[in-house]
Amino acid sequence: MSERSVADLQRDLGLSDGKLALALGVTRQTVRNWRCGRKCPHFAQQAMTWMMELRRLDPANDNLPQAVRVKL
């Protein structure tokens, strides 16, 4: 299975750089760097893929951390 790009995962999750950064515990600049082609650590790719899988299993599931959900 090939890894999806960060830009594709972010678009499918429907999250801005700031909200994705908050969900992953990194800075917006880090997310922007990943989206623009810098190497994204495997753990972050896995976390985004996990969020997509939870959403696929239950579309009503807001699988983001509480701190992010409150601000959406």
C-alpha positions in Angstrom: 0.0 0.0 0.0 1.5 3.3 -1.0 1.4 6.2 1.4 -1.0 9.0 0.5 0.3 12.6 0.3 -0.3 14.8 3.3 -2.2 17.2 1.0 -4.6 14.4 0.0 -5.1 13.3 3.6 -5.6 16.9 4.8 -8.1 17.6 2.0 -10.1 14.4 2.7 -10.2 15.2 6.4 -11.3 18.7 5.6 -8.9 20.3 8.1 -7.0 23.6 7.8 -3.2 23.6 8.6 -4.0 24.9 12.1 -6.6 22.3 12.9 -4.6 19.4 11.6 -1.5 20.7 13.5 -3.6 20.8 16.7 -4.9 17.3 16.1 -1.3 15.9 15.6 0.4 18.0 18.2 2.7 19.9 15.8 2.9 23.4 14.5 1.1 24.8 11.5 4.4 25.4 9.8 5.2 21.7 10.2 2.0 20.7 8.5 2.6 23.3 5.8 6.1 21.9 5.2 4.8 18.3 5.0 2.1 19.4 2.6 4.6 21.2 0.4 6.8 18.1 0.0 9.1 17.9 3.0 9.2 14.4 4.4 6.4 13.6 6.9 7.3 11.2 9.7 5.6 7.8 9.5 3.8 8.3 12.8 2.0 11.4 11.5 1.0 9.7 8.2 -0.4 6.8 10.3 -2.3 9.2 12.6 -3.9 10.9 9.6 -4.7 7.5 8.0 -6.2 6.4 11.3 -8.4 9.5 11.5 -9.6 8.7 7.9 -10.4 5.1 8.7 -12.4 6.0 11.8 -14.4 8.5 9.8 -15.0 5.8 7.0 -16.2 3.3 9.6 -18.6 5.8 11.1 -19.1 9.1 9.2 -20.7 10.7 12.2 -17.6 9.9 14.3 -15.6 13.1 14.9 -12.4 11.3 15.7 -10.4 14.4 16.5 -9.1 15.3 19.9 -11.6 17.1 22.2 -9.5 20.3 22.0 -10.0 20.4 18.3 -13.6 19.4 18.3 -14.6 22.3 20.5 -13.0 24.8 18.2 -14.5 23.5 14.9 
